[in-house]
Amino acid sequence: MTAYVHIGTPKTGTTSIQNFFHHNNDILVRHNYRYIQSVVAGNPNEDEHQHWYLVTLCEKIKPLYKNKDFNIDDFFKKYPKFEKLKQEIKEYNHCKFIFSSEGISLRIADFRDIALEIFNIIFSQLGFTKVIYICYIRDQADMKVSWNSMRFYCGYSGTINSLLNKADDSLRILNYKNLLECFKFSKTKTNMEYIVRLFDKNEFKDGDLLKDFAAVIGLEWDDNFKYPQFTNETLNMLGFEILSRANGLVEKPRVAFALFRKHFIFNDKDLKFMPPKEVYQSYIDYFEESNEWVRKEFFPHKERLFPEKDLSNYKENYELKEMKPEYWDRIAEFIADIVKTKNQTIADKTTIIQNKDKLITQNTQELQTTKISLDSLKQELTSKTQELT
């Protein structure tokens, strides 16, 4: 059996890919492909369908892996979810299976030299004889801009200026050389392949990410496929400013995302977040050496891994210096939507309570009727008993 394991990276359409496969699984099975369902998980507030469980298993195996007493079979028997996964694979054993989790690309450096060996244990236990890892990579300078938006989505409570650090932790995660070395140089290479694609419309099949991914795994495109709603779009400056303040004030910052996407997604140049030119250039410079390694290893036909950027007309935009009337209109519409949503939630809960009250009243009336019937039967029984005596 073959497993296609999509490992991200972040901000490369990962959520859209996961949603696409999840919602088209019935069609996929007809084409002899299956997007794993038994261990699918995501943020309950969002339409996410990824397989973080693979990372969880790696984390559990890692401290035991070098132990000479480590028994693989006994280890997996402790996890009912793993057995559930095996049953799903057994049920659809005529299919090629698709896994997807950007958590792998985010956490793989924690396992480094033993990463693929641990994955090999997992997939061998699941019965796979071939594993193909798929990774999309994106120009880091552009990804870093989009990444900042995601950090606010995830509850970051700092200021916009604090995101302009040239050497924060996200730069380590965006080093593709470090990521791909974990796969390329593992001692365990048997029956494994590595496919690296550039996240660029000009590189996609028909300019379409989903069609490109389908082509990568050999899936024939079906016109009946349903396209997902694209998610995790980049916030504009208004969204940045509001979330930078709101995230520090609420206990659960991952709220009202649908409304933020509705009102504060980047849709005009005046509100697009762009860091200082010096910072943006530093992102490009920081990855120059590692990107050249990736080019030589995976894209030797290219002169550069990513097209060279012309920053002569670069426009910085990292401070909201002017509040135009239409900006206030957007904020007012956002607040109105929140109020409407809250009111609807209250109305829905009120209806639920009223329905429960009606049910309780109905049940109480039925109990009273039953009690009256029982009392009547009791009196009748007593009367009969007296007659007999």
Secondary structure, DSSP 8 states (H G I E B T S, - for coil): -EEEEE---TTSSHHHHHHHHHHTHHHHHHTTEEE--TT-B--TTTT--B-THHHHHHHHHHHHHT-TT--HHHHHHT-HHHHHHHHHHHHTTTSEEEEE-HHHHHHGGGTGGGHHHHHHHHHHHTT-SEEEEEEEE--HHHHHHHHHHHHHHTT--S-SGGGG-TT-HHHHHT-HHHHHHHHHT-S--TTEEEEEEE--TTTSGGG-HHHHHHHHTT----TT----------B-HHHHHHHHHHTTT-S----SHHHHHHHHB--SGGG--B--HHHHHHHHHHTHHHHHHHHHHH-TT-SSSS-----TT---B-S-----HHHHHHHHHHHHHHHHHHHHHHHHHHHHHHHHHHHHHHHHHHHHHHHHHHHHHHHHHHHHHHHH-
